[in-house]
Amino acid sequence: MHQRPVLLVIAHGSRDPRHAATVHALVRRVRSRRPGLRVETGFLDFNIPSVQGVLESLAAEGVQDVVALPLLLTRAFHAKSDIPAVLDAAPPRLRIRQAEVLGPSPLLVHALERRLYEAGLTPADRSTTGIVLASAGSSDPEAIAVIEDLARQWRRTGWCAVRPAFASAALPRTEDAVRELRARGVRQVAVAPYVIAPGRLPDRIAAGAAQAGADVLADVLGPAPELAALLLDRYAAAGRDRHPAMI
């Protein structure tokens, strides 16, 4: 029987221990949804195991097929440069397919709304609440355009307003987007971090929300069930596993 490709989740890594803990929690949720699938985790920086180390271990075990899935919300530098370079240096016996990044996807919008509702909002708040979609930020224009488009599309689902914001490399900052919505007369402002795991930039988003007096600050996406389903969707699209990922 042909073995399914191993799913290798590639995370950025961080000095903040909450980052790796959150990544591992998400990967555990993926494993629980697909018990027969082998799922490994590798980090580009700061944490172990490294992506290179995991690939070498898999090759030494005799694994042949790997789907490498970037744990990223947009196609920016890491997806376009860092990760392909690491995969190109993998042991030659491995057949590796790089899956698409996670965003954009309706599942991410569902995860964002899950976190907002967990933070205290209800569906009845949509028409009176403005959302700041706060991402980490990027110097890549394609990544910024994806965030701005997501904000426009999300606005059409009934929220009073949705404004993109960026913790680095682009403007506006979270606090400026909150203040802009206030100046427009929006009754309630909520900040939705469009980030997967805690760390320096998510902390900057939270600080901006507090500084500008946002009414609600949602948690990071973390191990939301929608994210686990999305990882399996991306794996299925890149590999030969065609089982649907259901919420």
Protein Blocks (a to p, Z undefined) as FASTA:
>chain_A
ZZddddddddebiablklmmmmmmmmmmmmmmmmmbccddddfbhpacdfklmmmmmmmn
opabdcddddbfbdcfklmmmmmmmmmmpcfkbccdddddfbdcfklmmmmmmmmmmnop
afklmmmcccddddebiabfklmmmmmmmmmmmmmnopabdcdddfehpacdfklmmmmm
mmnopabdcddddbfbgcfklmmmmmmmmmnopabdcddfkjafklmmmmmmmmmmmmmc
fbdcdZZ
